[in-house]
């Protein structure tokens, strides 16, 4: 046996995974004494830092008492389940992190289920025991029940449990007796997680992740399953279609600290990065050139949602973005599918349209946000849920488990909103001073639900959902009730006209903002769409009359986040996304053209 432990940290979003990794990095003295570093060292792209979530899993390695511990930080959101499923292949054990107040959440169950299926040994860490209202013993019981329900083996159920606070940087076997550091956790990893076994034989490594360098191109990352890989060695790359290509390894790197170190050979059980392998995909096997044997491919849960991506053809196209053509859009989406396993892209009915399949709104919105920051302009349609056909020819749709924690006084409003969207209430129980609600709800019902629930609960609801299964179609769900306010002309919107039209609804634009014909500028307070003229200016006269010169009082506009806007648009609307703006518009800008298409039932299909 060798002194390597490969461990993945899994948890529900926001339970403190990345903070715990920070503390392990500090405890192992990777940094020099005088070196400065910030928090959340591994969340290194802007989007992850802003949202406070991990999107892409990352590797880091620390040394403790002559043992090398490779740590894999994983995302907590079920939307990034594709990331979690592939990196668990690298690990021999998992640290399951659970909040001492919230307990196991729906996404904890999702990731833990995957880890237990792979036979990984868990260590449970009950985190945030310094919070008020925490209930560490109850949470420990809940984790045991959850593992039992997920068919854990006797060995997995006999898990060590530590308590602590990763923010304050301590771990202990007894939550009432805080220690000064997180060394007890490192001791537990060394004692309980099995060492990476050495497997002799011909070389085998599955590519589970990839990196990119402008000097050497794409770099394959994986764990050596058997044998030894050496620099300069000739290997076979085994593809999904069964073909084998001969290649030569140029360089080998292993993870050391936050970076990589070049080595001449890597034995089984170690995680390494290989350069010189070309044209590979995630899931391919690097094997011995003479006797190639493929490892079973990684299976990823199917996407549950799709969206239409198309080029920006609004009157404002090309004003703010660098990449605006369909070739740019196609190349960028194809590049994304190489490393984003749960994403699929198909060509639409015309050359400039693409259907992008993903795991949920968040999964797709992170891709869109990344693209707009890179300088892309594009338009997207309303998210659509994917249906399947059952064995008896019935229509099946994706159903999700929805968990909402709300203050008691607003729980009734939440139940009403969810049941309107075909949600079924399964559990209602008190949890501290909150009500804990669990529902089964069709994925369609979740679109646009979050903003309604937050409004009804004054922003105090905590919502989480996770894909459950495909179930028979639940029937029609009422969509957005109010119609849109649509601009009649092009040019800046005058404060005078906005003021005069405020009784028609609420606006999404500021006074003097440039708008175009067919752009959605607000929400009508009735069910139908109406076209309004926002370019009229006040008639000026040289007469002054008392009462006619009142100051204009305009209510502030409604600001939408990207996810809110994606959930808000209707079937006959697009979201125009540029590096600086998010605008809603009708697919057909001209009112007469819209009416012609509506009379043909063009949008009824969606």
C-alpha positions as CSV (number, residue, x, y, z in Angstrom):
1,X,0.0,0.0,0.0
2,X,1.1,3.5,-0.6
3,X,0.6,6.7,1.4
4,X,-1.9,8.4,-0.8
5,X,-5.5,9.2,0.2
6,X,-7.9,10.4,-2.5
7,X,-10.9,12.1,-0.9
8,X,-13.8,14.1,-2.3
9,X,-15.7,16.7,-0.2
10,X,-19.4,16.5,-0.9
11,X,-22.2,18.6,0.6
12,X,-25.3,20.7,-0.1
13,X,-24.6,24.1,-1.5
14,X,-23.5,26.7,1.1
15,X,-22.7,24.2,3.8
16,X,-19.0,25.2,3.8
17,X,-17.0,22.8,1.6
18,X,-14.7,25.3,0.0
19,X,-14.1,27.1,3.4
20,X,-13.1,23.7,4.9
21,X,-10.6,23.1,2.0
22,X,-9.1,26.5,2.8
23,X,-8.5,25.5,6.4
24,X,-7.0,22.2,5.4
25,X,-4.6,24.1,3.0
26,X,-3.7,26.5,5.9
27,X,-3.2,23.6,8.3
28,X,-0.7,21.9,6.0
29,X,1.4,25.0,5.6
30,X,1.4,25.1,1.8
31,X,1.8,28.9,1.9
32,X,5.0,30.7,3.1
33,X,4.6,32.5,6.4
34,X,4.6,35.9,4.8
35,X,2.5,35.0,1.8
36,X,-0.9,36.7,1.5
37,X,-4.0,34.9,0.3
38,X,-7.7,35.5,0.4
39,X,-10.7,33.3,1.3
40,X,-12.2,30.6,-0.9
41,X,-8.9,29.9,-2.5
42,X,-10.3,27.2,-4.9
43,X,-13.3,29.3,-6.1
44,X,-11.0,31.0,-8.5
45,X,-13.3,32.3,-11.3
46,X,-15.3,35.5,-11.0
47,X,-18.7,33.8,-11.3
48,X,-17.9,31.4,-8.4
49,X,-16.8,34.2,-6.2
50,X,-19.8,36.4,-6.9
51,X,-22.4,33.7,-6.4
52,X,-20.5,32.0,-3.5
53,X,-21.0,28.6,-5.2
54,X,-18.6,26.1,-6.6
55,X,-19.3,25.4,-10.3
56,X,-16.3,23.4,-11.5
57,X,-14.7,20.7,-9.3
58,X,-11.0,21.2,-8.5
59,X,-8.1,19.3,-7.1
60,X,-5.6,20.3,-4.5
61,X,-3.1,18.1,-2.6
62,X,-1.7,18.5,0.9
63,X,0.9,16.5,2.9
64,X,0.3,15.4,6.5
65,X,2.6,13.2,8.4
66,X,4.2,11.7,5.3
67,X,0.7,11.0,3.8
68,X,-0.3,12.7,0.6
69,X,-4.0,13.7,0.7
70,X,-5.5,14.6,-2.7
71,X,-8.7,16.6,-2.0
72,X,-11.4,17.2,-4.6
73,X,-13.8,20.1,-4.0
74,X,-17.1,19.4,-5.7
75,X,-20.2,21.6,-6.5
76,X,-23.2,21.3,-4.2
77,X,-25.9,22.1,-6.8
78,X,-27.7,19.2,-8.5
79,X,-27.6,21.3,-11.7
80,X,-23.8,20.6,-11.8
81,X,-24.3,16.9,-11.0
82,X,-22.3,16.0,-14.1
83,X,-19.2,17.5,-12.4
84,X,-19.8,15.4,-9.2
85,X,-20.5,12.1,-10.9
86,X,-17.2,12.1,-12.8
87,X,-14.9,13.3,-10.0
88,X,-16.2,10.7,-7.5
89,X,-14.4,8.2,-9.8
90,X,-11.1,9.7,-8.6
91,X,-11.8,9.2,-4.9
92,X,-11.4,6.3,-2.4
93,X,-13.6,8.1,0.2
94,X,-15.8,11.1,0.8
95,X,-16.1,13.8,3.5
96,X,-19.9,14.4,3.8
97,X,-20.3,17.9,5.2
98,X,-23.7,18.7,6.8
99,X,-24.9,22.0,8.4
100,X,-25.5,21.6,12.1
101,X,-28.9,23.4,11.8
102,X,-30.2,22.5,8.4
103,X,-29.2,18.9,8.4
104,X,-29.1,16.8,5.2
105,X,-30.7,18.7,2.3
106,X,-32.0,17.3,-1.0
107,X,-28.8,17.8,-2.9
108,X,-26.8,16.1,0.0
109,X,-28.9,13.1,-0.8
110,X,-28.3,13.3,-4.5
111,X,-24.5,13.4,-4.2
112,X,-24.2,11.0,-1.3
113,X,-26.3,8.4,-3.2
114,X,-23.8,8.5,-6.0
115,X,-20.8,8.1,-3.6
116,X,-22.4,5.2,-1.8
117,X,-23.1,3.4,-5.1
118,X,-19.4,3.6,-5.9
119,X,-18.6,2.0,-2.6
120,X,-16.7,5.0,-1.2
121,X,-16.1,5.2,2.6
122,X,-17.7,8.3,4.2
123,X,-16.5,10.5,7.0
124,X,-19.3,12.8,8.3
125,X,-18.5,16.3,9.4
126,X,-21.3,18.3,11.2
127,X,-20.2,21.8,10.4
128,X,-21.3,25.2,11.8
129,X,-21.9,24.0,15.4
130,X,-21.2,27.6,16.5
131,X,-24.5,28.7,14.9
132,X,-27.5,29.5,17.1
133,X,-30.3,26.8,17.2
134,X,-27.8,24.1,16.0
135,X,-28.8,20.5,16.8
136,X,-25.7,18.4,16.1
137,X,-27.0,15.1,17.7
138,X,-30.3,15.2,15.7
139,X,-28.4,15.9,12.5
140,X,-26.1,13.0,13.2
141,X,-29.2,10.7,13.5
142,X,-30.6,12.2,10.3
143,X,-27.4,11.4,8.4
144,X,-27.5,7.8,9.6
145,X,-31.1,7.4,8.6
146,X,-30.3,8.9,5.2
147,X,-27.4,6.5,4.6
148,X,-29.6,3.6,5.7
149,X,-32.3,4.7,3.2
150,X,-29.7,4.9,0.5
151,X,-28.7,1.2,1.0
152,X,-25.3,1.9,2.5
153,X,-23.3,-1.2,3.5
154,X,-22.5,-2.0,7.1
155,X,-19.0,-0.7,6.7
156,X,-20.3,2.6,5.2
157,X,-22.8,2.9,8.1
158,X,-20.0,2.6,10.6
159,X,-18.8,6.1,9.8
160,X,-16.7,8.3,12.0
161,X,-18.4,11.7,12.8
162,X,-16.6,15.0,13.6
163,X,-18.1,18.2,14.8
164,X,-16.7,21.7,14.2
165,X,-16.7,25.0,12.5
166,X,-14.7,25.3,9.3
167,X,-15.0,29.1,9.4
168,X,-13.4,29.2,12.9
169,X,-11.0,26.5,11.9
170,X,-11.6,23.7,14.4
171,X,-12.8,20.1,14.4
172,X,-13.4,17.8,17.3
173,X,-15.1,14.4,18.1
174,X,-17.3,16.1,20.7
175,X,-19.0,19.3,19.7
176,X,-19.1,20.6,23.3
177,X,-15.3,20.5,23.4
178,X,-13.9,22.8,20.8
179,X,-10.2,22.3,19.8
180,X,-7.8,24.9,18.3
181,X,-7.3,23.4,14.8
182,X,-8.6,20.9,12.3
183,X,-5.9,18.2,12.9
184,X,-8.6,15.8,14.2
185,X,-10.1,15.8,10.7
186,X,-6.8,15.0,9.0
187,X,-6.2,12.2,11.6
188,X,-9.6,10.8,10.8
189,X,-8.9,10.9,7.0
190,X,-5.6,9.0,7.5
191,X,-7.2,6.5,9.9
192,X,-10.5,5.8,8.1
193,X,-10.1,6.4,4.3
194,X,-8.4,3.4,2.7
195,X,-5.0,4.1,1.1
196,X,-5.0,4.1,-2.7
197,X,-4.3,0.5,-3.7
198,X,-1.4,-0.4,-6.0
199,X,-2.7,-2.5,-8.9
200,X,-0.1,-4.2,-11.0
201,X,-0.6,-5.0,-14.7
202,X,-0.8,-3.1,-17.9
203,X,-1.4,0.7,-17.7
204,X,-5.0,2.0,-17.5
205,X,-6.3,5.5,-16.7
206,X,-9.8,6.9,-17.3
207,X,-9.9,10.6,-18.3
208,X,-12.4,12.2,-15.8
209,X,-11.5,15.9,-16.2
210,X,-9.5,18.2,-18.4
211,X,-7.5,21.3,-18.2
212,X,-6.3,23.7,-21.0
213,X,-2.9,25.4,-21.4
214,X,-2.2,27.8,-24.3
215,X,1.3,26.2,-24.5
216,X,0.5,22.5,-24.7
217,X,-3.2,22.5,-25.5
218,X,-5.6,20.2,-23.8
219,X,-4.4,18.2,-20.7
220,X,-6.1,15.0,-19.6
221,X,-6.7,14.5,-15.9
222,X,-7.6,11.2,-14.2
223,X,-6.6,8.6,-11.8
224,X,-4.3,5.8,-12.8
225,X,-6.4,2.6,-12.2
226,X,-3.7,0.1,-13.0
227,X,0.0,-0.2,-13.8
228,X,2.4,2.7,-14.3
229,X,2.4,5.6,-16.8
230,X,5.8,6.9,-17.9
231,X,7.0,10.0,-19.7
232,X,7.6,9.2,-23.4
233,X,5.6,6.0,-23.2
234,X,3.5,4.9,-26.2
235,X,-0.2,4.4,-25.2
236,X,-3.6,3.7,-26.9
237,X,-6.5,6.1,-26.5
238,X,-9.7,4.1,-26.4
239,X,-12.8,6.1,-27.6
240,X,-16.5,5.8,-27.0
241,X,-17.0,4.1,-30.5
242,X,-14.5,1.4,-29.6
243,X,-11.7,2.7,-31.8
244,X,-8.1,2.9,-30.5
245,X,-5.5,5.6,-31.4
246,X,-1.8,5.2,-30.7
247,X,-0.3,8.3,-29.0
248,X,2.8,9.2,-26.9
249,X,2.8,10.8,-23.5
250,X,4.8,14.0,-23.5
251,X,4.7,15.0,-19.9
252,X,3.2,13.8,-16.6
253,X,2.3,16.0,-13.7
254,X,0.9,15.2,-10.2
255,X,-0.9,17.6,-8.0
256,X,1.3,19.2,-5.3
257,X,-0.3,21.9,-3.1
258,X,-2.3,24.3,-5.3
259,X,-0.2,23.6,-8.4
260,X,1.3,20.7,-10.3
261,X,4.8,19.1,-10.2
262,X,6.4,17.3,-13.2
263,X,7.3,13.7,-12.7
264,X,8.8,10.9,-14.9
265,X,6.3,8.2,-13.9
266,X,3.0,7.8,-12.0
267,X,1.8,4.7,-10.3
268,X,-1.7,3.4,-9.8
269,X,-3.9,5.2,-7.3
270,X,-2.4,8.6,-8.0
271,X,-4.3,11.4,-9.7
272,X,-2.2,12.9,-12.5
273,X,-2.4,15.2,-15.6
274,X,-1.1,13.9,-18.9
275,X,0.0,16.1,-21.9
276,X,0.5,14.9,-25.4
277,X,-2.8,13.1,-25.7
278,X,-4.9,14.7,-28.5
279,X,-8.6,14.5,-29.6
280,X,-9.8,12.9,-26.3
281,X,-13.1,13.2,-24.6
282,X,-14.1,12.8,-21.0
283,X,-14.7,9.1,-20.3
284,X,-12.0,7.8,-22.7
285,X,-9.4,5.4,-21.4
286,X,-5.6,5.7,-21.8
287,X,-4.3,2.1,-22.0
288,X,-1.3,0.0,-22.8
289,X,-0.4,0.2,-26.5
290,X,0.0,-3.5,-27.0
291,X,-3.0,-4.9,-24.9
292,X,-5.5,-2.0,-24.7
293,X,-8.4,-2.6,-22.3
294,X,-11.1,0.0,-21.8
295,X,-12.6,1.0,-18.5
296,X,-16.4,1.3,-18.2
297,X,-17.5,4.8,-19.3
298,X,-18.9,7.3,-16.9
299,X,-22.7,7.4,-16.9
300,X,-24.2,10.9,-16.5
301,X,-27.8,11.6,-15.6
302,X,-29.9,12.8,-18.6
303,X,-30.6,16.6,-19.1
304,X,-34.1,17.6,-18.1
305,X,-34.4,21.0,-19.8
306,X,-33.6,22.6,-23.1
307,X,-33.4,26.2,-24.5
308,X,-33.1,27.7,-27.9
309,X,-29.9,29.7,-28.4
310,X,-29.7,31.9,-31.5
311,X,-27.7,34.9,-32.8
312,X,-28.7,38.4,-31.7
313,X,-30.8,39.9,-34.6
314,X,-32.3,42.8,-32.6
315,X,-31.9,46.4,-33.9
316,X,-29.1,46.8,-31.2
317,X,-27.0,43.8,-32.4
318,X,-23.2,44.2,-32.5
319,X,-23.2,47.4,-30.4
320,X,-21.9,45.8,-27.2
321,X,-20.4,42.4,-28.0
322,X,-17.3,41.2,-29.9
323,X,-18.6,37.7,-31.0
324,X,-22.0,38.0,-32.8
325,X,-22.1,35.6,-35.7
326,X,-23.5,32.1,-35.8
327,X,-20.0,30.6,-36.3
328,X,-18.8,32.2,-33.1
329,X,-21.9,30.9,-31.3
330,X,-21.5,27.3,-32.7
331,X,-17.8,27.1,-31.9
332,X,-18.3,28.3,-28.3
333,X,-21.1,25.9,-27.6
334,X,-19.2,23.0,-29.1
335,X,-16.1,23.9,-27.0
336,X,-18.3,23.9,-23.9
337,X,-19.6,20.4,-24.5
338,X,-16.0,19.1,-24.4
339,X,-15.7,19.8,-20.7
340,X,-19.3,20.2,-19.5
341,X,-20.5,16.6,-19.4
342,X,-24.2,17.2,-18.6
343,X,-24.6,19.6,-21.6
344,X,-25.8,18.6,-25.1
345,X,-26.0,20.8,-28.2
346,X,-28.1,20.1,-31.3
347,X,-28.5,22.2,-34.4
348,X,-31.9,23.9,-34.7
349,X,-34.1,24.3,-37.8
350,X,-31.9,26.9,-39.3
351,X,-28.1,27.4,-39.3
352,X,-28.1,30.1,-36.7
353,X,-30.3,28.3,-34.1
354,X,-29.0,25.7,-31.5
355,X,-31.0,23.7,-29.0
356,X,-28.9,23.4,-25.8
357,X,-29.9,20.7,-23.3
358,X,-29.0,21.1,-19.6
359,X,-29.8,19.9,-16.1
360,X,-31.7,23.0,-15.0
361,X,-32.0,26.8,-15.1
362,X,-28.9,27.4,-13.1
363,X,-26.8,25.1,-15.2
364,X,-27.9,26.9,-18.4
365,X,-27.6,30.4,-16.9
366,X,-24.0,29.9,-15.7
367,X,-23.1,29.0,-19.3
368,X,-24.9,32.1,-20.6
369,X,-23.3,34.4,-18.0
370,X,-19.9,33.0,-18.8
371,X,-20.4,33.6,-22.5
372,X,-21.6,37.2,-22.1
373,X,-18.5,37.9,-20.0
374,X,-16.4,36.6,-22.8
375,X,-17.9,39.1,-25.2
376,X,-20.7,37.1,-26.8
377,X,-24.1,38.4,-27.9
378,X,-26.9,35.9,-28.2
379,X,-30.6,35.4,-27.7
380,X,-32.3,32.6,-25.9
381,X,-35.9,31.4,-25.8
382,X,-38.1,30.2,-23.0
383,X,-36.7,27.1,-21.1
384,X,-38.6,24.0,-22.1
385,X,-38.9,20.8,-20.1
386,X,-38.0,17.5,-21.8
387,X,-40.7,14.9,-22.1
388,X,-40.3,11.1,-22.5
389,X,-42.6,8.4,-23.7
390,X,-43.5,5.7,-21.2
391,X,-43.8,1.9,-21.9
392,X,-47.6,2.3,-22.4
393,X,-47.2,5.2,-24.8
394,X,-48.1,7.7,-22.0
395,X,-46.3,11.1,-21.8
396,X,-43.8,11.3,-18.9
397,X,-42.3,14.5,-17.5
398,X,-39.4,15.2,-15.0
399,X,-40.6,15.6,-11.4
400,X,-38.4,17.2,-8.7
401,X,-38.3,17.1,-4.9
402,X,-38.7,20.7,-3.7
403,X,-37.7,21.6,-0.1
404,X,-38.7,25.0,1.3
405,X,-37.9,26.4,4.7
406,X,-40.1,29.4,5.6
407,X,-41.2,31.4,8.6
408,X,-44.4,29.9,10.0
409,X,-46.6,32.9,9.2
410,X,-45.9,32.7,5.4
411,X,-46.0,28.8,5.0
412,X,-49.6,28.9,3.8
413,X,-48.8,31.2,0.9
414,X,-45.9,28.9,-0.2
415,X,-48.1,25.8,-0.1
416,X,-50.8,27.7,-2.1
417,X,-48.2,28.8,-4.8
418,X,-46.7,25.3,-5.1
419,X,-50.0,23.4,-5.3
420,X,-51.2,25.8,-8.0
421,X,-48.3,24.4,-10.0
422,X,-49.3,20.8,-9.5
423,X,-47.0,20.4,-6.5
424,X,-47.9,17.7,-3.8
425,X,-47.2,18.5,-0.2
426,X,-45.4,15.4,1.4
427,X,-44.0,16.7,4.7
428,X,-44.7,19.7,6.9
429,X,-42.8,19.9,10.2
430,X,-41.3,22.6,12.4
431,X,-37.5,23.0,12.2
432,X,-36.3,25.6,14.8
433,X,-38.4,28.7,14.3
434,X,-39.0,27.7,10.6
435,X,-41.6,25.5,8.9
436,X,-39.9,22.7,6.8
437,X,-42.0,21.8,3.7
438,X,-41.3,19.1,1.2
439,X,-43.1,18.7,-2.2
440,X,-43.1,16.7,-5.3
441,X,-43.4,19.1,-8.2
442,X,-43.1,18.9,-12.0
443,X,-39.9,20.6,-13.3
444,X,-42.2,22.9,-15.4
445,X,-43.8,24.2,-12.2
446,X,-40.4,25.4,-10.9
447,X,-39.9,27.8,-13.8
448,X,-40.8,31.2,-12.4
449,X,-41.7,29.9,-8.9
450,X,-38.6,31.2,-7.0
451,X,-39.4,34.9,-7.6
452,X,-43.1,34.4,-6.6
453,X,-42.1,32.5,-3.4
454,X,-39.5,35.1,-2.4
455,X,-42.1,37.9,-2.9
456,X,-44.8,36.1,-0.9
457,X,-42.4,35.4,2.0
458,X,-40.7,38.8,2.0
459,X,-37.4,37.2,0.8
460,X,-37.2,34.8,3.8
461,X,-37.8,31.5,2.1
462,X,-34.9,29.0,1.5
463,X,-35.7,26.9,-1.6
464,X,-33.9,23.8,-2.9
465,X,-34.9,21.2,-5.5
466,X,-33.5,18.0,-6.9
467,X,-34.5,15.9,-9.9
468,X,-36.4,12.8,-8.7
469,X,-37.7,10.8,-11.6
470,X,-39.8,10.9,-14.8
471,X,-43.5,10.5,-13.9
472,X,-46.8,10.7,-15.8
473,X,-47.8,14.1,-17.2
474,X,-49.5,16.1,-14.4
475,X,-51.7,18.4,-16.7
476,X,-51.5,22.0,-17.7
477,X,-49.9,24.5,-15.3
478,X,-51.0,28.2,-15.3
479,X,-48.1,30.3,-16.5
480,X,-47.5,34.0,-16.0
481,X,-50.9,35.7,-15.8
482,X,-50.0,39.3,-16.7
483,X,-49.3,40.4,-20.3
484,X,-46.4,42.5,-21.5
485,X,-46.0,46.2,-22.3
486,X,-44.4,46.4,-25.7
487,X,-42.6,49.4,-27.3
488,X,-44.2,50.9,-30.4
489,X,-41.2,52.8,-31.7
490,X,-37.4,53.2,-31.6
491,X,-35.5,55.8,-29.6
492,X,-35.1,56.9,-26.0
493,X,-38.1,56.5,-23.7
494,X,-39.1,60.0,-22.4
495,X,-39.8,60.5,-18.7
496,X,-43.1,62.3,-19.6
497,X,-44.5,59.3,-21.5
498,X,-43.4,56.7,-18.8
499,X,-45.1,58.9,-16.2
500,X,-48.3,59.1,-18.1
501,X,-48.4,55.3,-18.7
502,X,-47.6,54.2,-15.1
503,X,-51.2,53.2,-14.4
504,X,-50.9,50.5,-17.2
505,X,-48.3,48.5,-15.3
506,X,-44.7,48.4,-14.0
507,X,-41.7,49.2,-16.1
508,X,-38.4,47.4,-16.7
509,X,-36.6,50.4,-18.2
510,X,-35.2,53.7,-17.0
511,X,-36.3,57.1,-18.4
512,X,-34.2,58.1,-21.4
513,X,-33.1,54.5,-22.0
514,X,-32.7,53.5,-25.7
515,X,-35.4,51.1,-26.7
516,X,-36.7,49.6,-30.0
517,X,-40.0,48.5,-31.6
518,X,-41.1,45.1,-30.2
519,X,-39.0,45.3,-27.0
520,X,-40.8,44.3,-23.8
521,X,-40.5,47.4,-21.6
522,X,-42.8,46.4,-18.7
523,X,-45.5,44.1,-17.3
524,X,-49.1,45.0,-18.1
525,X,-51.5,44.9,-15.1
526,X,-54.0,42.9,-17.2
527,X,-53.7,39.6,-19.0
528,X,-53.2,40.9,-22.6
529,X,-50.1,42.4,-24.2
530,X,-50.4,46.0,-25.3
531,X,-48.2,48.2,-27.5
532,X,-47.4,51.6,-26.0
533,X,-45.7,54.7,-27.4
534,X,-42.9,55.8,-25.1
535,X,-41.3,58.4,-27.4
536,X,-43.9,61.2,-27.0
537,X,-42.5,64.4,-25.5
538,X,-44.5,67.0,-23.6
539,X,-46.0,69.7,-25.8
540,X,-44.3,73.0,-24.9
541,X,-46.2,76.3,-24.8
542,X,-45.2,79.7,-23.5
543,X,-48.1,79.7,-21.1
544,X,-47.8,78.7,-17.5
545,X,-50.8,77.3,-15.7
546,X,-50.9,76.3,-12.0
547,X,-51.1,72.5,-11.6
548,X,-49.9,71.6,-15.1
549,X,-46.2,71.7,-14.3
550,X,-46.1,69.0,-11.7
551,X,-42.8,67.2,-11.3
552,X,-42.7,63.8,-13.0
553,X,-42.7,61.0,-10.3
554,X,-41.6,57.7,-11.8
555,X,-41.5,54.5,-9.8
556,X,-38.1,52.7,-10.0
557,X,-37.8,50.0,-12.6
558,X,-37.8,46.3,-11.8
559,X,-34.4,44.8,-12.1
560,X,-34.1,41.2,-13.2
561,X,-31.3,38.8,-12.6
562,X,-30.4,36.5,-15.6
563,X,-32.2,33.5,-14.0
564,X,-35.3,35.7,-13.2
565,X,-35.5,36.9,-16.8
566,X,-35.1,33.4,-18.2
567,X,-38.0,32.2,-16.1
568,X,-40.1,35.3,-16.8
569,X,-40.3,35.3,-20.6
570,X,-43.2,33.8,-22.5
571,X,-43.2,31.4,-25.4
572,X,-43.4,34.2,-28.0
573,X,-40.5,36.1,-26.4
574,X,-36.7,36.0,-26.6
575,X,-34.1,37.2,-24.0
576,X,-31.4,39.3,-25.7
577,X,-28.1,39.0,-23.8
578,X,-25.1,41.1,-24.4
579,X,-22.0,41.8,-22.3
580,X,-23.7,44.9,-20.9
581,X,-27.4,44.4,-21.1
582,X,-30.3,41.9,-20.7
583,X,-33.4,42.8,-22.6
584,X,-36.7,41.1,-23.2
585,X,-38.3,41.3,-26.7
586,X,-41.0,39.7,-28.8
587,X,-39.7,37.1,-31.3
588,X,-41.5,39.1,-34.1
589,X,-40.9,42.8,-33.5
590,X,-43.6,44.1,-35.8
591,X,-47.1,44.0,-34.3
592,X,-48.8,43.0,-37.6
593,X,-46.3,40.2,-38.1
594,X,-46.9,39.0,-34.6
595,X,-50.7,38.9,-35.1
596,X,-50.3,37.0,-38.3
597,X,-48.2,34.3,-36.6
598,X,-50.5,34.1,-33.6
599,X,-53.4,33.5,-35.9
600,X,-51.6,30.5,-37.4
601,X,-50.9,29.1,-33.9
602,X,-47.1,29.4,-34.3
603,X,-46.5,29.5,-30.6
604,X,-49.1,27.0,-29.6
605,X,-46.6,24.1,-30.2
606,X,-44.2,25.2,-27.5
